[in-house]
Amino acid sequence: MKTQPTQPDRAHILFLFSDTGGGHRSAAEALIEALTIEFGDSITTEMVDIFKEYAPKPLDRLPELYPIMVRIPQAWGFGYYLSNGHRRARLITASAWPMVRRNIRRLVRTHPSDLIVSVHPLANAPVLRALGQHRPPFITVVTDLVTTHALWYHRRVDLCIVPTEEARQRAYLCGLRQDQVQVIGLPVAQRFCQGKQDKQQTRAALGWELDIPTILLVGGGEGMGPMENVAHTIDALPVPLSLVVVCGRNHKLKETLESQIWNHNVKIYGFVNQMPEFMQAADILVTKAGPGTITEALNASLPMLLYSRLPGQEDGNVSFVVSQGAGFWTPTADSLTQALLTWLAKPLEYQKAVENCKRIARPNAARDIARVLIDWLNKSKSDQTKVSSEISQE
C-alpha cells in the first residue's frame, strides 16, 4: 500500500507543453486531473504552450505547422535521427538560445511557481538555463514510449519520469544518473483507467452489434495514415465482423467513407469524446503507433494492430507492442488480413494478447506521478524551511 504524501500549503505547479502532436497536452491535462483527484484544491496548476505563447517568430507557428511536417514521414524521420544524440542536442539548444532567451526569461519571470513540470522535450534546456541556480524543482515527464529523443534528457533536471525501461536506459546513455530517472508510465486521462467494463452492456449503450467481433479503426485525433485503404482491407475479410471507424477531425475522410458501400456493418464517426467506451466495446484496435493510443489500449486490455508509424519517436512503439505480445505490426494489406484472421480464428492466441496487454498496462501512472510531484513539493518546502532556519541562527 502506497503512503499518501502530505498535502502542501497551496502550492503552484507550472506545466510546460506545446501542441506539436497531441500527446503533450493530453499528458499535462491527465496530470492536472490526477492532482485534483488526489489533492483537491490544495494545488493550483497552469499550462503554458511554450511555442504559441513564448517562441519568437517563426517558431511560434510550429504547432500549426506540425501536422503538415509529419505528412512527409521520411523527411521527418531523417531530421529526427540526425538530431538525436546528446552532443547534437546540446548544440541545437545552445545555437537556439540567443534567439529565444528574451522570451524564455519572460516566461520564467511572469510564471512564478513552486514546481515546474515539462512534458515537451524542447522546453527543458532553455527554461533550465533561464531559471539559473536558485530555482524550484524541475521535473520532466517523457511522453514518448521507447525511441526517445536526446532532447528529453537534461542533466540539470531534478527528476526525469519515463514510461518504459527502454526509455530509462536511453536516459542513462544521455548522461542522467540513476537517482534522476524513475519508470512510472505514460499519464493518460482517468476515464481511460477505469478497469475492464462489461463489453455487452457498453456495446448496447453505443448501439453496436452485440454478438460478432468488433474492429475499431482509429488514426489519432487528426485521422492520420492510410485509413481508407485499411478500412477496405478489413471490410474485405470473409468472416462475420463489425467495423467502427473514427476519423477524428479528418472531415474529408469521413465524407468519403460515408459515401461508399460496405460488405459488413460499418459505423463511421468523426471526432468523438467516447473513446474509452469505444475501446471497452471493441475486440481489436487497428491504429497508427501513437504512444497515447497504445497506452489507452493497454489500459483497456485491447490487443492492437499497428498499420503505420511516424519514423523516429514511434519506431520503438512498434517493437515494444510486438515484443510484449500485445499486438502485431501490419503495414500491408496482407499482414493486416493475416493478423486479423489469426486472432478471429484462434481464440487462445487472441486471449494471450489480451493478457499481455493487462500485464504491461500502467493504469495508475498519472496518479502515481501526481504523488511524486507532491513529494517533491514537500521536499522543496522542507529544504527552504531548513535554509531559512539556518540563516536566522547565524
N, C-alpha and C positions, 0 to 999 in steps of 0.2 A: 504494500500500500504506500503510495507516494505522499510525502508530507506537503501540506498546503503552505506555500510561502506566506510570510507575514505581509499584510497589505500596507504599502507605503502611504504616506500622507499626501494625497492629491498630487501625484507625480504626472509629468507630461512627457509623452513619447512622440518623437518625430519619425515618420516613415518616409523614406526616400524611394521613389519608384518612377517609372515612365511607361507610357502606353506604346512602347516598342515591342509589340507582342502582347497577348492578353494575359500571360501568366503573372507578370509583375504586379499589376493592380489587384488581381484576384488573390494573390498571396498576402498582400498588405491588408486587404479587406478581411480575409479569413483570420488573420492575427488580431485585428482590431475586434472582430466579433468574439474571438476566443477570450481576449482580455476582458471584454464586457461580461461574458458568461461567468468567468472565473472570479472577477474582482469588482464588478459593478461600476459605480461612478467614482471609485477612488482613483481611477486613471483617466486622464484626458489624452486624446490622441489627435494627430494631424497628419495628413498625407500631402506631400509636395511632389509634383511632377517636375523632375529636375530639368527636363528639356523644354517643355512648354512654358514653364514659369521662370526659369533662370538661365537658360542657354542663350548665348548671343546668336545672332543671325549668321549663317543659315541653319545652325544646329537646332534651333527651336522648332524646325519643321520635321525633324526626324520621326516623331510619332505618326504624322500623316504620310510620310514617305516610306515607312517600314513595309506596309502591305505591298507597295509597288516593288521595292527592292527584292523581297523574297519570291517574287514571281519568276526571277531568274535564279533558280536554286544553285546551279553550277557556279555562277559568279559569287553568290553568297558564300558557298562552301569554301571557295578559293580564298576569299578575304578572311573568313573565319580562321582557317588553318594557318594562313600566312601570318596572322597577328597573334596566334595562340602560343605564347611562350613567356616565361617570367620576365626575361630581359626585354623582349619585344613589347610586352605590356607596359613595363616601366618607361620605355622610350616613348610609347604612344601618349601616356598620361603626362610625361614631362614636356613633350612637344606641345600638347594642348593647353598646358597651364597658363601661359601668357595670354591666350585668347579668352579663357574662362575665369580667371582669378577674380576679377572685379565682381562678376555676377555671383560666384560661389561664396565669396566673402560676404556679400549682401545677404545671401541665403542664410548663412550661419548667424549673421547679426540680427536678422529680422525674425528668426525662428528659434528662440532660446528653448532648451529642452533639458530634461533630466536624463534622457536616454535617446540615442539615435539608432534606428534600425534601417539598414539598406537592403532592399530586395532587388537592386539593379546593379550589375557589375560596373557600370561606368560612373556610379556615384561615389565609390569607395575612395579612390586615390585623391581626387580634387577636394572632397569635403574634409577628409582627414588632414590634408595639407592646410586647408583654410582654418581648421579648428585650432591648430597649434598644439602645445604641450598640455595646457590646462583645459581639459575638455570633459564632457560627460562620457560615459561608456558608449562605445560604438560597436554594434553587432551586425554582422552580415548574415542574411538568410538566403541561401543559394536556391534558386528556383529552376535550375536545370538538373536533371536526374543523374547523368553519368558523364557525358562528354562536356565537362565544364570548362569554360574559358579561363585563362590565367588572370583576367581582369577581376574575377570574383575574389581572388585571394590576395589580400594586402597584409603585409607583416605587422602593421600597427593596429589591426583590429583587436578588440578585446576578446571577441569570440566569433567564430565562423560556424554557423549551423548548416549542415549539409543533409541531403535526403538519403544518400546511399553510402555504402562502404567504399565503392569506387570513387565517389566524389571526395571522400576523406583522403584516400591515397593520393589523389590529384593535388589536394591542398598541401600535403607533405612535400610533394615534388616541387611545389611553388614556394617552399620556404617557411610555411607555418609550423609552429611547434605542436606537439601532441595536445598540450593543455589548451590550445587555441581552437581546437576543432571538436565538434560534437555531432554525431549522427542522430537525428531525431525523425526526419521525414519531411515531406513536402506539405505545407499547410494548404488545406482546401476548406471551403465553407462547411459549416456544421451540418447543413442539410445533406451533404454527401457522406456523412459519417454516422448515420443512424442505425447501422446494422441491417441485416437482411430482412426485408419485408415480405409479406405474403404475395407471391407473384400473381396468383389468380385474381385476388382482390384488386391489386394495382392495375392489372390489365382491364378488368371490368370497369373500374373507375375512369380509365382512359378511353374506353370504347374500342379496345383492341380485341383481336381474335384470342380465344382462351386456350384452345387445345392443339395448336400447331406451333412449331418452333418460330420464334420471332427474332429477326436480324435487325439490329439498329445500326444505321449508317450515318456517320457524322463527319464533318470536316472542320471542326473548330467554329468559333463564332462567326467567321467570315465565309464559311462553306468552301474551304480551300481544297485543292487537289482535283484529280480526275473523277469526281463523284458521279457524274452522269454515266461514264463507262463502267464504273464499279457497280452502280445500281443495276445496269442492264446485265452484267455478268451474274449477279445474284438472282435476278429475275429469270434468267435462262435455266436455272437449276431444275432438273426433272424430279423434284421431290416437293411435298407439301411444305409451305413456309409462308410467313408473313414478313414483309419488308417495311420498315419505318425509316424514312429519310428526313434528316434535319438539315436544312440548307443554310441555317443561320441568316446572316444579313445579305446573302447572295440571292437577291430577288430575281435576277435573270435565270439562275439555275432553277429556282422554284417554279417559275412560269414555264420553263422548258419541260421540266418533268411532269408538271400537271397537264400539259398538252399531249402527252404521249399515252399509248395504250400498253397495258401491262398484263403479263400472264398470271401473276399472283396477286394477292391482296396487298396493295402498296398504299401506304399513308405518307403524305408529304407535308412537312411543316417548314415554316420559316424559322425565325429566331424564337426560342422557347425559354420559359423560366421553369419548366418542369423536368429538366434533365435528370435530377435524382430519381424521380418516379420512372422516367423512361429507362434508365439503367436498371432499376429494380425489376421492371416488367420484361426486359429483353432477355434472350438466352445467349446471344453472341453480339459483341460490338465489333464493327468494322470502322476503322478510323485512321487518320494520319497519326504520326507518332509524337504528338504533343505531350509534354510532361504532366500538365494539369489533367487532361482527359485520361491518361494512363492511370494516374493516381486515383482519380474518381472511380474508374472502372475497377481497380483493385479493391477499393473500399466496398464496392457493391458485389464483390465476388463474381465479376463478369468477365469471362475469357474474351480475348480480343485478337483480331486480325489486323495487322498494320499494313496499309496499302501504299503509304508514301511517308517520306521524312524530309525535314529540312537539313541539308548537309551541314555538318558542324555540330551544333548543340543537340540535335536529335538523332545523330548516328548511334550513340551509345544507348539511347532509349530502346532501340530495336533489339540490340544484343541483350540488354537487360531483361526485356519481356520474354524473349525466346529462351535464353539460358535458364531462366527461372521456371519455365514450363507454363507460363501464363498466357501464351499466345504464339502466333506464327507471323513471319514476315511474308507478305503475299503481294508483291508489287506487280504481278502479272495476272491476267485473267485465268490462266491455267493453275497457277499456285493458289489463287483465291478459291477457285472451284474445288480443287483437291482438298484444301483445308476444311472448307465448309462441309463437303461430303463426308470427310473423315469423322468430324465431330457429330454430324447428324446421324451417321450410320453406326457409330461406336460410342454408346453412352458412357462406357467406362473411361475411354480416353478423354471425353469431354469432362467428366466428373473430376478427373485428375487435374485438369486445368482449373476448374472451379476451386479445388482445394489448394492449389498452388497460389491462386490469387489471394485467398484467405491468409495463407502463410506469410506472404511478403507485404501484405497491406499494413499501413500505419495510420489507422483512422483517428488516432488521438494526437497526431502530430501538432496540429495548431494549438491545442490546449496545453500540450507538453511544452511547446516553445513559449507560450504565454507565461507559464510558471517560471521558465528560465529567465525571461525578461524581468519578471518581478524580483527574482533572486538577485539579479544584477543591480536593479534599482535599490534594493535594500542594502546590498554590499556597498554601493556608492555612497548612500546616505550615511552608513556606519563609518566609512572612511573619512567623510567630510566632518562628521562629529568628532572623530578622534583627532583630526588635524586641528580643528578649532580649539579643542581642549588643550592640546599641547602648546598652541600659540598663547593661550590665555595664561598658562602656567609659567611662561618664560618671563 
